[in-house]
Amino acid sequence: MERADGRTVGMSEETFSTQADAESWLGENWRGLRADDVDKVVLLDGETLVYEMGLQDPE
């Protein structure tokens, strides 16, 4: 998880058996992440980047 300036905020301790489970968790928790000043999350499969997702409001 990162802030807009690229600083790492932390890593989730969550692990998921499927991408759908990870996306469901994010759907339930993105507001709390935003409240903690997280601007971007990344989904990894091991060390492989699956995708990045910004949590900012669309402009």
Jmol script that loads the backbone (N, CA, C; Angstrom):
load data "model"
ATOM      1  N   MET A   1       0.849  -1.155   0.000  1.00  0.00           N
ATOM      2  CA  MET A   1       0.000   0.000   0.000  1.00  0.00           C
ATOM      3  C   MET A   1       0.900   1.225   0.000  1.00  0.00           C
ATOM      4  N   GLU A   2       0.473   2.226  -0.758  1.00  0.00           N
ATOM      5  CA  GLU A   2       1.297   3.415  -0.903  1.00  0.00           C
ATOM      6  C   GLU A   2       0.478   4.677  -0.764  1.00  0.00           C
ATOM      7  N   ARG A   3       1.190   5.747  -0.433  1.00  0.00           N
ATOM      8  CA  ARG A   3       0.610   7.083  -0.472  1.00  0.00           C
ATOM      9  C   ARG A   3       0.860   7.653  -1.854  1.00  0.00           C
ATOM     10  N   ALA A   4       0.219   8.775  -2.160  1.00  0.00           N
ATOM     11  CA  ALA A   4       0.329   9.380  -3.483  1.00  0.00           C
ATOM     12  C   ALA A   4       1.770   9.741  -3.835  1.00  0.00           C
ATOM     13  N   ASP A   5       2.586  10.058  -2.828  1.00  0.00           N
ATOM     14  CA  ASP A   5       3.977  10.428  -3.102  1.00  0.00           C
ATOM     15  C   ASP A   5       4.887   9.214  -3.277  1.00  0.00           C
ATOM     16  N   GLY A   6       4.318   8.001  -3.253  1.00  0.00           N
ATOM     17  CA  GLY A   6       5.083   6.785  -3.483  1.00  0.00           C
ATOM     18  C   GLY A   6       5.627   6.132  -2.226  1.00  0.00           C
ATOM     19  N   ARG A   7       5.459   6.781  -1.061  1.00  0.00           N
ATOM     20  CA  ARG A   7       5.928   6.174   0.183  1.00  0.00           C
ATOM     21  C   ARG A   7       5.075   4.958   0.529  1.00  0.00           C
ATOM     22  N   THR A   8       5.720   3.882   0.903  1.00  0.00           N
ATOM     23  CA  THR A   8       5.003   2.687   1.316  1.00  0.00           C
ATOM     24  C   THR A   8       4.369   2.925   2.674  1.00  0.00           C
ATOM     25  N   VAL A   9       3.081   2.603   2.781  1.00  0.00           N
ATOM     26  CA  VAL A   9       2.354   2.759   4.031  1.00  0.00           C
ATOM     27  C   VAL A   9       2.467   1.486   4.851  1.00  0.00           C
ATOM     28  N   GLY A  10       2.470   0.352   4.216  1.00  0.00           N
ATOM     29  CA  GLY A  10       2.563  -0.915   4.928  1.00  0.00           C
ATOM     30  C   GLY A  10       2.145  -2.046   4.027  1.00  0.00           C
ATOM     31  N   MET A  11       2.194  -3.202   4.564  1.00  0.00           N
ATOM     32  CA  MET A  11       1.780  -4.393   3.839  1.00  0.00           C
ATOM     33  C   MET A  11       0.649  -5.033   4.613  1.00  0.00           C
ATOM     34  N   SER A  12      -0.358  -5.494   3.904  1.00  0.00           N
ATOM     35  CA  SER A  12      -1.432  -6.219   4.557  1.00  0.00           C
ATOM     36  C   SER A  12      -0.935  -7.601   4.940  1.00  0.00           C
ATOM     37  N   GLU A  13      -1.335  -8.045   6.071  1.00  0.00           N
ATOM     38  CA  GLU A  13      -1.003  -9.394   6.508  1.00  0.00           C
ATOM     39  C   GLU A  13      -1.975 -10.409   5.907  1.00  0.00           C
ATOM     40  N   GLU A  14      -2.943  -9.903   5.154  1.00  0.00           N
ATOM     41  CA  GLU A  14      -3.951 -10.777   4.565  1.00  0.00           C
ATOM     42  C   GLU A  14      -3.349 -11.610   3.434  1.00  0.00           C
ATOM     43  N   THR A  15      -3.717 -12.864   3.379  1.00  0.00           N
ATOM     44  CA  THR A  15      -3.405 -13.717   2.242  1.00  0.00           C
ATOM     45  C   THR A  15      -4.718 -14.333   1.789  1.00  0.00           C
ATOM     46  N   PHE A  16      -4.796 -14.590   0.502  1.00  0.00           N
ATOM     47  CA  PHE A  16      -6.050 -15.054  -0.083  1.00  0.00           C
ATOM     48  C   PHE A  16      -5.775 -16.230  -1.001  1.00  0.00           C
ATOM     49  N   SER A  17      -6.721 -17.136  -1.067  1.00  0.00           N
ATOM     50  CA  SER A  17      -6.538 -18.305  -1.928  1.00  0.00           C
ATOM     51  C   SER A  17      -6.885 -18.007  -3.378  1.00  0.00           C
ATOM     52  N   THR A  18      -7.674 -16.950  -3.607  1.00  0.00           N
ATOM     53  CA  THR A  18      -8.038 -16.595  -4.984  1.00  0.00           C
ATOM     54  C   THR A  18      -8.009 -15.074  -5.156  1.00  0.00           C
ATOM     55  N   GLN A  19      -7.889 -14.632  -6.396  1.00  0.00           N
ATOM     56  CA  GLN A  19      -7.949 -13.211  -6.700  1.00  0.00           C
ATOM     57  C   GLN A  19      -9.307 -12.645  -6.310  1.00  0.00           C
ATOM     58  N   ALA A  20     -10.356 -13.410  -6.524  1.00  0.00           N
ATOM     59  CA  ALA A  20     -11.705 -12.950  -6.166  1.00  0.00           C
ATOM     60  C   ALA A  20     -11.815 -12.680  -4.665  1.00  0.00           C
ATOM     61  N   ASP A  21     -11.191 -13.524  -3.850  1.00  0.00           N
ATOM     62  CA  ASP A  21     -11.213 -13.297  -2.400  1.00  0.00           C
ATOM     63  C   ASP A  21     -10.481 -12.002  -2.043  1.00  0.00           C
ATOM     64  N   ALA A  22      -9.340 -11.751  -2.686  1.00  0.00           N
ATOM     65  CA  ALA A  22      -8.573 -10.527  -2.444  1.00  0.00           C
ATOM     66  C   ALA A  22      -9.385  -9.304  -2.845  1.00  0.00           C
ATOM     67  N   GLU A  23     -10.030  -9.369  -3.997  1.00  0.00           N
ATOM     68  CA  GLU A  23     -10.833  -8.245  -4.468  1.00  0.00           C
ATOM     69  C   GLU A  23     -12.045  -8.011  -3.577  1.00  0.00           C
ATOM     70  N   SER A  24     -12.626  -9.066  -3.061  1.00  0.00           N
ATOM     71  CA  SER A  24     -13.746  -8.935  -2.134  1.00  0.00           C
ATOM     72  C   SER A  24     -13.299  -8.240  -0.859  1.00  0.00           C
ATOM     73  N   TRP A  25     -12.130  -8.640  -0.326  1.00  0.00           N
ATOM     74  CA  TRP A  25     -11.588  -7.999   0.876  1.00  0.00           C
ATOM     75  C   TRP A  25     -11.361  -6.509   0.622  1.00  0.00           C
ATOM     76  N   LEU A  26     -10.787  -6.184  -0.521  1.00  0.00           N
ATOM     77  CA  LEU A  26     -10.545  -4.782  -0.844  1.00  0.00           C
ATOM     78  C   LEU A  26     -11.855  -4.018  -0.952  1.00  0.00           C
ATOM     79  N   GLY A  27     -12.866  -4.623  -1.558  1.00  0.00           N
ATOM     80  CA  GLY A  27     -14.172  -3.987  -1.664  1.00  0.00           C
ATOM     81  C   GLY A  27     -14.790  -3.682  -0.308  1.00  0.00           C
ATOM     82  N   GLU A  28     -14.492  -4.513   0.676  1.00  0.00           N
ATOM     83  CA  GLU A  28     -15.023  -4.310   2.025  1.00  0.00           C
ATOM     84  C   GLU A  28     -14.178  -3.346   2.863  1.00  0.00           C
ATOM     85  N   ASN A  29     -12.915  -3.140   2.477  1.00  0.00           N
ATOM     86  CA  ASN A  29     -11.988  -2.404   3.337  1.00  0.00           C
ATOM     87  C   ASN A  29     -11.400  -1.139   2.742  1.00  0.00           C
ATOM     88  N   TRP A  30     -11.744  -0.782   1.504  1.00  0.00           N
ATOM     89  CA  TRP A  30     -11.087   0.357   0.872  1.00  0.00           C
ATOM     90  C   TRP A  30     -11.355   1.667   1.601  1.00  0.00           C
ATOM     91  N   ARG A  31     -12.518   1.827   2.186  1.00  0.00           N
ATOM     92  CA  ARG A  31     -12.812   3.080   2.900  1.00  0.00           C
ATOM     93  C   ARG A  31     -11.881   3.261   4.100  1.00  0.00           C
ATOM     94  N   GLY A  32     -11.644   2.195   4.834  1.00  0.00           N
ATOM     95  CA  GLY A  32     -10.724   2.255   5.959  1.00  0.00           C
ATOM     96  C   GLY A  32      -9.296   2.543   5.512  1.00  0.00           C
ATOM     97  N   LEU A  33      -8.906   1.971   4.378  1.00  0.00           N
ATOM     98  CA  LEU A  33      -7.581   2.248   3.844  1.00  0.00           C
ATOM     99  C   LEU A  33      -7.453   3.719   3.466  1.00  0.00           C
ATOM    100  N   ARG A  34      -8.489   4.259   2.812  1.00  0.00           N
ATOM    101  CA  ARG A  34      -8.483   5.690   2.463  1.00  0.00           C
ATOM    102  C   ARG A  34      -8.397   6.540   3.717  1.00  0.00           C
ATOM    103  N   ALA A  35      -9.130   6.165   4.763  1.00  0.00           N
ATOM    104  CA  ALA A  35      -9.095   6.917   6.019  1.00  0.00           C
ATOM    105  C   ALA A  35      -7.701   6.902   6.641  1.00  0.00           C
ATOM    106  N   ASP A  36      -6.922   5.871   6.330  1.00  0.00           N
ATOM    107  CA  ASP A  36      -5.547   5.761   6.827  1.00  0.00           C
ATOM    108  C   ASP A  36      -4.545   6.362   5.837  1.00  0.00           C
ATOM    109  N   ASP A  37      -5.040   7.178   4.897  1.00  0.00           N
ATOM    110  CA  ASP A  37      -4.201   7.866   3.902  1.00  0.00           C
ATOM    111  C   ASP A  37      -3.518   6.936   2.911  1.00  0.00           C
ATOM    112  N   VAL A  38      -4.097   5.766   2.657  1.00  0.00           N
ATOM    113  CA  VAL A  38      -3.575   4.894   1.608  1.00  0.00           C
ATOM    114  C   VAL A  38      -4.140   5.392   0.282  1.00  0.00           C
ATOM    115  N   ASP A  39      -3.266   5.601  -0.707  1.00  0.00           N
ATOM    116  CA  ASP A  39      -3.689   6.102  -2.011  1.00  0.00           C
ATOM    117  C   ASP A  39      -3.677   5.045  -3.101  1.00  0.00           C
ATOM    118  N   LYS A  40      -2.913   3.959  -2.873  1.00  0.00           N
ATOM    119  CA  LYS A  40      -2.807   2.930  -3.902  1.00  0.00           C
ATOM    120  C   LYS A  40      -2.578   1.585  -3.243  1.00  0.00           C
ATOM    121  N   VAL A  41      -3.208   0.550  -3.790  1.00  0.00           N
ATOM    122  CA  VAL A  41      -2.964  -0.816  -3.346  1.00  0.00           C
ATOM    123  C   VAL A  41      -2.484  -1.622  -4.546  1.00  0.00           C
ATOM    124  N   VAL A  42      -1.741  -2.673  -4.258  1.00  0.00           N
ATOM    125  CA  VAL A  42      -1.284  -3.565  -5.316  1.00  0.00           C
ATOM    126  C   VAL A  42      -1.687  -4.986  -4.957  1.00  0.00           C
ATOM    127  N   LEU A  43      -2.023  -5.732  -5.969  1.00  0.00           N
ATOM    128  CA  LEU A  43      -2.348  -7.148  -5.800  1.00  0.00           C
ATOM    129  C   LEU A  43      -1.167  -7.939  -6.342  1.00  0.00           C
ATOM    130  N   LEU A  44      -0.608  -8.781  -5.483  1.00  0.00           N
ATOM    131  CA  LEU A  44       0.531  -9.599  -5.856  1.00  0.00           C
ATOM    132  C   LEU A  44       0.149 -11.066  -5.853  1.00  0.00           C
ATOM    133  N   ASP A  45       0.734 -11.814  -6.769  1.00  0.00           N
ATOM    134  CA  ASP A  45       0.658 -13.271  -6.757  1.00  0.00           C
ATOM    135  C   ASP A  45       2.072 -13.735  -6.441  1.00  0.00           C
ATOM    136  N   GLY A  46       2.327 -13.993  -5.163  1.00  0.00           N
ATOM    137  CA  GLY A  46       3.704 -14.216  -4.729  1.00  0.00           C
ATOM    138  C   GLY A  46       4.439 -12.892  -4.814  1.00  0.00           C
ATOM    139  N   GLU A  47       5.457 -12.827  -5.658  1.00  0.00           N
ATOM    140  CA  GLU A  47       6.169 -11.572  -5.879  1.00  0.00           C
ATOM    141  C   GLU A  47       5.805 -10.936  -7.212  1.00  0.00           C
ATOM    142  N   THR A  48       4.877 -11.537  -7.951  1.00  0.00           N
ATOM    143  CA  THR A  48       4.478 -11.043  -9.263  1.00  0.00           C
ATOM    144  C   THR A  48       3.328 -10.051  -9.133  1.00  0.00           C
ATOM    145  N   LEU A  49       3.494  -8.864  -9.694  1.00  0.00           N
ATOM    146  CA  LEU A  49       2.446  -7.847  -9.682  1.00  0.00           C
ATOM    147  C   LEU A  49       1.310  -8.267 -10.603  1.00  0.00           C
ATOM    148  N   VAL A  50       0.098  -8.335 -10.045  1.00  0.00           N
ATOM    149  CA  VAL A  50      -1.090  -8.628 -10.854  1.00  0.00           C
ATOM    150  C   VAL A  50      -1.664  -7.316 -11.372  1.00  0.00           C
ATOM    151  N   TYR A  51      -1.891  -6.340 -10.466  1.00  0.00           N
ATOM    152  CA  TYR A  51      -2.281  -4.993 -10.874  1.00  0.00           C
ATOM    153  C   TYR A  51      -2.195  -4.039  -9.699  1.00  0.00           C
ATOM    154  N   GLU A  52      -2.221  -2.757 -10.022  1.00  0.00           N
ATOM    155  CA  GLU A  52      -2.253  -1.685  -9.032  1.00  0.00           C
ATOM    156  C   GLU A  52      -3.603  -0.994  -9.146  1.00  0.00           C
ATOM    157  N   MET A  53      -4.074  -0.469  -8.012  1.00  0.00           N
ATOM    158  CA  MET A  53      -5.365   0.233  -8.029  1.00  0.00           C
ATOM    159  C   MET A  53      -5.280   1.462  -7.136  1.00  0.00           C
ATOM    160  N   GLY A  54      -5.575   2.621  -7.705  1.00  0.00           N
ATOM    161  CA  GLY A  54      -5.601   3.848  -6.937  1.00  0.00           C
ATOM    162  C   GLY A  54      -6.896   3.955  -6.142  1.00  0.00           C
ATOM    163  N   LEU A  55      -6.807   4.567  -4.980  1.00  0.00           N
ATOM    164  CA  LEU A  55      -7.982   4.739  -4.123  1.00  0.00           C
ATOM    165  C   LEU A  55      -8.429   6.190  -4.067  1.00  0.00           C
ATOM    166  N   GLN A  56      -7.883   7.037  -4.945  1.00  0.00           N
ATOM    167  CA  GLN A  56      -8.279   8.442  -4.957  1.00  0.00           C
ATOM    168  C   GLN A  56      -9.634   8.599  -5.632  1.00  0.00           C
ATOM    169  N   ASP A  57     -10.286   9.709  -5.324  1.00  0.00           N
ATOM    170  CA  ASP A  57     -11.539  10.038  -6.002  1.00  0.00           C
ATOM    171  C   ASP A  57     -11.230  10.366  -7.465  1.00  0.00           C
ATOM    172  N   PRO A  58     -12.062   9.897  -8.396  1.00  0.00           N
ATOM    173  CA  PRO A  58     -11.850  10.259  -9.798  1.00  0.00           C
ATOM    174  C   PRO A  58     -12.011  11.756  -9.988  1.00  0.00           C
ATOM    175  N   GLU A  59     -11.198  12.317 -10.855  1.00  0.00           N
ATOM    176  CA  GLU A  59     -11.275  13.761 -11.103  1.00  0.00           C
ATOM    177  C   GLU A  59     -12.044  14.052 -12.347  1.00  0.00           C
TER     178      GLU A  59
END
end "model"
wireframe off; spacefill off
backbone 0.3
color backbone group
